Amino acid sequence: MQKRGIELNKKKWIIGLIASIILILLDQYTKLYITKTISLHEQVDLIEHVLYFTYFQNTGAAFSLLTGFGNVFFVIITITA
């Protein structure tokens, strides 16, 4: 029974890893596509009045917190982590 539990955990881990890789690749492709095809602050409707892309650039941390601190914030976080 112990071996079956380990095999199930391994299978779930592999599925999770594959799903994560697919999502990261999709995220990076979407960002690249947007930066190459849409002007800054331009809005493109995917589903009219429901879903749209707007190209913005975030120069800070999450939700533009600490905008203007440049890489200093990220260096401090990396050192303290």
DARA-V842634 format. One record per pair of residues at least 4 apart in sequence whose ideal C-beta (glycine too) atoms are under 8 Angstrom apart, sorted by sequence separation. I is the first residue (numbers start at 1). J is the second residue. D is the distance in Angstrom with one decimal. If there is no record, write none. Layout:
# DARA-V842634
i	j	d
I	J	D
I	J	D
This chain:
# DARA-V842634
i	j	d
1	5	6.7
2	6	6.6
3	7	6.4
4	8	6.4
5	9	6.4
6	10	6.3
7	11	6.3
8	12	6.4
9	13	6.2
10	14	6.4
11	15	6.4
12	16	6.2
13	17	6.3
14	18	6.4
15	19	6.3
16	20	6.2
17	21	6.4
18	22	6.4
19	23	6.3
20	24	6.3
21	25	6.3
22	26	6.2
23	27	6.2
24	28	6.3
25	29	6.1
26	30	6.2
27	31	6.5
28	32	6.3
29	33	6.1
30	34	6.3
31	35	6.3
32	36	6.2
33	37	6.0
34	38	5.2
38	42	4.8
45	49	7.6
46	50	7.9
47	51	4.3
60	64	4.3
61	65	4.7
69	73	4.4
71	75	5.8
72	76	6.4
73	77	6.4
74	78	6.2
75	79	6.4
76	80	6.2
77	81	6.1
46	51	4.5
47	52	7.8
58	63	7.9
59	64	7.2
60	65	5.4
61	66	5.2
38	44	5.9
45	51	7.5
46	52	5.8
58	64	5.4
60	66	4.9
45	52	4.6
46	53	6.6
60	67	3.6
66	73	4.9
44	52	6.1
59	67	5.4
60	68	7.3
43	52	5.5
44	53	4.9
59	68	7.5
60	69	7.2
43	53	7.1
44	54	7.8
43	54	4.5
42	54	7.2
61	73	6.2
41	54	7.0
42	55	5.7
60	73	7.8
61	74	7.8
41	55	6.5
38	53	6.7
40	55	5.7
41	56	6.8
39	55	6.8
40	56	7.5
38	55	4.4
40	57	6.8
34	53	6.0
35	55	7.1
34	55	5.3
